[in-house]
């Protein structure tokens, strides 16, 4: 059984009274898989999301609205894994910065802590994605918006999908201390 199929079965049990996931929900599961989120982490985040709902409302609750919960669990998972492995966060920080150095203007602040290093990487990633978006032609932007139009009503998921598309098109790695 594949990642998406196992999660789909689990979600259908959580939702109750639903026989299939919508194409948008299946695309969301694909996003989680493409992001490299381990199945058990996605499962925990989704379970937390649906457990917080009134059982009568679960069947109508769109799966992609669980994105924030999944990301919270994922971030915690990555931190625990990083501490277990006792990562060289400064080395990883500079390695990540060097991978996009040609896209960054100005000096990069020397982080004083692991948390600040992660914040700086997130700021850099945001700036790089905005710049890459600006460089796209109107037609390319339209195609990307059209590709993810089903998620337009959830800005957080929509932005993540667009970011992943830009990373794929331009070969930009994920700028995080915890994700390779």
VENJOFEN-V945045 format. One record per residue. RES is the residue in one letter. SS is DSSP state (hx for helix, st for strand, lp for the rest). OMEGA is omega in whole degrees, -180 to 180 (NA if undefined). D_CENTER is the distance of its C-alpha to the mean C-alpha in whole Angstrom. Layout:
[[RES	SS	OMEGA	D_CENTER] [RES	SS	OMEGA	D_CENTER]]
This chain:
[[X	lp	-178	23] [X	lp	177	20] [X	hx	-176	16] [X	hx	-178	16] [X	hx	178	19] [X	hx	178	20] [X	hx	-180	17] [X	hx	178	18] [X	hx	179	22] [X	hx	-178	20] [X	hx	179	19] [X	hx	176	22] [X	hx	180	24] [X	hx	-178	22] [X	hx	-179	23] [X	lp	177	26] [X	lp	179	28] [X	lp	-176	26] [X	lp	-180	27] [X	lp	175	24] [X	lp	179	20] [X	lp	176	20] [X	hx	179	19] [X	hx	179	16] [X	hx	177	15] [X	hx	176	15] [X	hx	177	13] [X	hx	177	10] [X	hx	177	11] [X	hx	177	11] [X	hx	180	7] [X	hx	179	7] [X	hx	180	10] [X	hx	178	9] [X	lp	180	6] [X	lp	179	9] [X	lp	-179	8] [X	lp	-177	12] [X	hx	-178	14] [X	hx	178	15] [X	hx	178	12] [X	hx	-180	11] [X	hx	-179	15] [X	hx	180	15] [X	hx	180	13] [X	hx	179	14] [X	hx	177	17] [X	hx	-180	17] [X	hx	-177	16] [X	hx	178	19] [X	hx	-180	21] [X	lp	-179	21] [X	lp	171	23] [X	lp	-177	26] [X	lp	179	27] [X	lp	-179	28] [X	lp	-175	25] [X	hx	-175	23] [X	hx	-178	24] [X	hx	-177	23] [X	lp	-180	20] [X	lp	-177	17] [X	hx	-176	14] [X	hx	176	11] [X	hx	176	13] [X	hx	-175	12] [X	hx	-178	8] [X	hx	179	9] [X	hx	179	11] [X	hx	-179	9] [X	hx	176	7] [X	hx	179	10] [X	hx	-179	12] [X	hx	179	9] [X	hx	178	10] [X	hx	178	14] [X	hx	-179	14] [X	hx	178	13] [X	hx	180	15] [X	hx	179	18] [X	hx	-180	17] [X	hx	180	18] [X	hx	177	21] [X	hx	-178	22] [X	hx	-178	22] [X	lp	-176	24] [X	lp	173	22] [X	lp	-173	23] [X	hx	178	21] [X	hx	178	23] [X	hx	178	23] [X	hx	179	20] [X	hx	-177	19] [X	hx	176	22] [X	hx	179	21] [X	hx	180	17] [X	hx	-178	19] [X	hx	-180	22] [X	hx	179	19] [X	lp	-175	19] [X	hx	-178	22] [X	hx	180	24] [X	hx	-176	21] [X	lp	175	22] [X	lp	178	25] [X	lp	-178	27] [X	lp	178	27] [X	lp	180	24] [X	lp	175	25] [X	lp	-178	26] [X	lp	179	24] [X	lp	180	26] [X	lp	178	23] [X	hx	180	20] [X	hx	180	18] [X	hx	178	20] [X	hx	178	19] [X	hx	178	15] [X	hx	-180	16] [X	hx	179	17] [X	hx	178	15] [X	hx	177	12] [X	hx	179	15] [X	hx	-180	16] [X	hx	180	13] [X	hx	179	13] [X	hx	-180	17] [X	hx	-179	16] [X	hx	177	14] [X	hx	-180	17] [X	hx	179	19] [X	hx	178	18] [X	hx	179	18] [X	hx	-177	21] [X	hx	-180	23] [X	lp	175	22] [X	lp	178	25] [X	hx	180	25] [X	hx	179	25] [X	hx	178	22] [X	hx	-180	20] [X	hx	180	22] [X	hx	179	21] [X	hx	178	17] [X	hx	-179	17] [X	hx	-179	20] [X	hx	-176	17] [X	lp	-176	15] [X	hx	-180	17] [X	hx	-178	17] [X	hx	-176	14] [X	lp	-177	16] [X	lp	175	17] [X	lp	-172	13] [X	hx	-178	13] [X	hx	-180	9] [X	hx	179	8] [X	hx	179	10] [X	hx	180	9] [X	hx	178	6] [X	hx	179	8] [X	hx	179	11] [X	hx	179	9] [X	hx	178	8] [X	hx	178	12] [X	hx	178	13] [X	hx	180	12] [X	hx	-177	13] [X	hx	-175	16] [X	hx	178	17] [X	lp	-179	16] [X	lp	178	14] [X	lp	173	13] [X	lp	-178	10] [X	lp	178	12] [X	lp	176	11] [X	lp	-169	14] [X	lp	-177	13] [X	lp	176	11] [X	lp	NA	13]]
